[in-house]
Amino acid sequence: MYEMGEITGDRPGELQFWAERENLDIVLPFPMGRTDLLMSEEGLMVALTGGGVTHAATTITALGMDPRFDFSKAYWIVAGIAGADPNDASLGTAAWAKWVVDGDLLYELDAREIPADWPYGIIPLGGYEPNQLDTGWTVDNIAFQLNEGLVEWAYQLTKDMPVDDTPALKEFRELFAGYPNAMTPPRVIIGDSLSSSTYFHGEKLNQWANDWMKLHTDGQAEFVMSNMEDSGTLTALRRLAQAGRTDFERVLVLRTASNYSMQPKDKAASWSATAPYPDQGRPALEAAYKLGSVVAHKLIEDWNETSYRIPRAEETKTKIKAVVVAMFELGEDEGDRPAEFQNWVERYPLHQRIPFPQGYRDLRYNEEDGVLGIVTGIGTFRSAASIMALGMDPRFDLSEAYWLVAGIAGVDPNDMSLGSAAWAEWLIDGDLSHEIDIREAPEDWEYGYTPIRHPEFPWIDPLPENKEGLLYRLDSDLVEWAYQLTKDVKIKDTDAMKILRKKYVGYPNAQKPPFVLKGDHLAAMTFWHGELMNNWANDWVDYWTEGKGEFVTSAMEETGTLQSLTFLEQAGKVDAQRVLVLRTASNFSMPPPGVNPAVNLSGEKKGGYSAFIPSLEAAYDVGSKAVREIIANWDRYRTELPKPKE
């Protein structure tokens, strides 16, 4: 905005460091401005506007309309010194503004002639008293809101850069006892800017500046820096943008503190207006160049991208410690008949609702514990899509999260009883296969299902090299830890469950009261049923795990969930070793002896599962114990997986 003398070689102003330190070898005559334009081969241009909003508006308009230049994709960095509010900043501090507010367009009365209850004689145009917005007319462009994403990006890029401090700055700061932010060493912050051609000083006008900024931004802006040009510059850039010559979303304002906007507590306002700048303001000039040039060069360095995409700071992500994955819910998340999600929402609890339009329903969250809940929808394709959408959601950091899939299942009566809870180590897909109606298969085929791309029986041995996402093995130590932790959890039993269990004569595990066990899982979107299909499930799991796994629970989602988690791990977004799968028995996967599977399936459909509610209770009671244990010991389990006792 200003220069003291020549643009090089003497006492510097705001232009000189750019002229001396950058390779601005191209000199372009600019008779419409204060000095010629300076430009580098890489496309960095430096212009001097002159002090005051009028000079700034005139110069920028002339530059923007100059037919020699295309500014349609150019970034604009306003970099200059300022007076700082000692309530917010110290000398030498640099502030990136999100808001710039004009402080010239107003009514003003001499403070000696104002009503006694007025804080000052400054009134908004169209108003009748201080801090009253217009009552019928006003002017446009009082407040300018800059691109917040770009501002945050510039701040993140520069916030850790050292800013020069000097003995003179330290000595001057000591005068401002009682203003802790004024006494800190210089740093980089985000802080808004008031632009006024009047070089104001003093506590009362400093209060006006704070009030004025809030008034014209609906409380969103905080006065930190004062300057004399920025509203003129931004008025010109906004109007040039309306003409298609600039992009107002590509504007940054950086102001650095050369002085304070008011006096310390033991000085008069006139002292503030006349006190010399420590070190002649050079530290602030250095900061304006140093930080501004880093941002300018980064924009140019990445021009292949920044030319068409404005950089944005990564949003602060919510750190998630555990994700509870349910597959379905019957109605609302709370207050009606429950399914897999409701007990978690009501009891853990997960009261905070987070919109999730890319999923089956909104997410639920416990902020204190860092526990997030999701309902994926039924079937492997829905679970895969939902988990991938969550994993790619930029709002969350899931890199250290534990995942608990907790839902109900049909279970093998050879291994498990109604209401029981099984921790799985092996997850096998039951969809990807060839199928022939067994009545049309060769006589020596035991099942109509064969491995994908290998339609033959007996099934191919050894296993196909490309397993197509057909099997996943969870961390065995983590699974054993969860089992040991929860094996003594008491699970609800009911008379209806006891009656049904008694029908499974010859299946001792099916006749037991509910218990916690380890048992592997088959995921298939076909809701199969019957003894022959149950035999296929056992053999299918045995085949794909080469005898290491045993079919115990059946449901419809896990391999979709694990497929997405596997891909997300490859992208560095999750740790797929931190996954637990808990399934609880709502029904059996085959009828009791002497009952036709079609009849049994029809009865379940009409009458419901006798263990539906108890299995939901078990999924929460057993699963929540593991989640709470992880959260309670987060300092340990954040960096190392739980291990079972030896």
Protein Blocks (a to p, Z undefined) as FASTA:
>chain_A
ZZfkbmehiacdfklmmmmmpccfbccddfkbmbdcdddfkopacddebgajklmmmmmm
mmmmpmkbccklcccdddddddddfklbcehiacddfbdcdfkbccdddfklgcfkbgbf
cdcehiabehiacfkbacehkbccddfklmmmmmmmmmmpccdddfklmmmmmmmghilk
lmpccddddddddddfbdcedjklmmmmmmmmmmmnnomaccfbdcfklmmmmmmmmmmm
mnopacfklcccddddfbdfbdcfkbcfklmmmoccehhlmmmmmmmmmmmmmmmmmmmm
mmmmmmmmccdddddddddfbdcddfbdfkbmehpacdfklmmmmmmpcfbccddfkbmb
dcdddfknopacddebgajklmmmmmmmmmmpmkbccklcccdddddddddfklocehia
cddfbdcdfkbccdddfklgcfklmbfbdcehiaccdddddddfblnhpaccddfklmmm
mmmmmmmpccdddfklmmmmmmmghilklmpccddddddddddfbdcedjklmmmmmmmm
mmmnnopaccfbdcfklmmmmmmmmmmmmnopacfklcccddddfbdfbdcehiafklmm
mmmmmnopfklmmmmmmmmmmmmmmmmmmmmmmmmmmmpccdddZZ
